[in-house]
Amino acid sequence: MRDVLNIFLQIVQIDSESFYEENMSKFIQNFLQERDINFKVDKLNQIYAKISGELEPIIFCAHMTQFRLEKI
């Protein structure tokens, strides 16, 4: 559980507003590379990763963008 919390804390520190999610994409790509997970990135910077195994395939889909809260 601590690993999940650590990853979450890293992710929430990355600015990734709509149309400016390059840093989040790089974080995810590095995360996948460090774990030897095969992936592809398309021209829209979307990441497609595949982990081979014996179980039925599943798909996870998520946005890399965050809302930006401005100071009032």
KARACOR-V228029 format. One record per run of one state. SS is the DSSP state (2 for helix, 1 for strand, 0 for the rest). FROM is the first residue (numbers start at 0). LEN is the number of residues. Records with the same first field share a line. If there is no record, write none. Layout:
# KARACOR-V228029
SS = FROM-LEN  FROM-LEN
This chain:
# KARACOR-V228029
0 = 0-1  11-10  34-3  41-5  50-22
2 = 1-10  21-13
1 = 37-4  46-4
